[in-house]
Amino acid sequence: MNKESILKELHFKAIRSSGAGGQHVNKVSSKIELVFDLENSSSLSDPEKELLKSKLSSKLTNQNKLVLFCDATRSQHRNKETAIKRFLELMKTNLIRPKKRRPTKPSKSSIRKNAEGKKKIAIKKALRKKPTLD
């Protein structure tokens, strides 16, 4: 993943933040909308695109665009920096390939220990019963 080339492909849009705030919030666009077109990205390889599509399927639009919003602060520039950091962190964590699982069997000693433990518990529970009058 080439960080610089990916940052060039990002599109930003400043929009008005929601919520209370008085006169200032109604005239200033401090909320940032970050859009990354995953389908037409030239900085990602095809296997990376497929991996991201599968992992980020809930966050992608129908056109395979990733949209992030940030309105954490009242500054447009700080919101943009925060959105970029969140985007890069999202990309970095989701580009890690999962390790293949190798099927394993429990060892004979662990099976034996498990059986012994179950027998001990069964005996303990059997001792809780009322004794029979035979």
Steps between C-alpha positions, in 0.01 A plus 500: 500500500654827384384764749578808287325373189193397700480845662495655151193292412293627795219747437390739772182697540425750776142499622312660786513320832180393668384573850477801725749782472321825432561739214854390423414136423238608248746687280828303531574169328733322742385139457717303258383225268785281373430285193731228369412320178617144563397369158700755295802527729829470313716482813352171623558163336209276402551255792508795742178637350327163537619467860374849585167435324443191709609653830340843455180381332280661766673838462500517118231657283345322202769653274777362729583840645611538858345806666623630837365800690676702768348780704694450822632856523388845389802534271470377143875436477513290818197303383676433170813379680291278727312353204828422321642332812186290543505406131866392507446301819198331344701411189798373700295274726288358218789426263643242740442155358354254749716199579382169362366276771672166530261241639635340817400213727514504878788297641435165671607638837259795475215262410589282801520803734164625375340158564650482851369847582151404382510184717598706807210740444260208446611341831465833681144543367413137583604560863249788523205264454302369793614154602268213422354297792584155361 
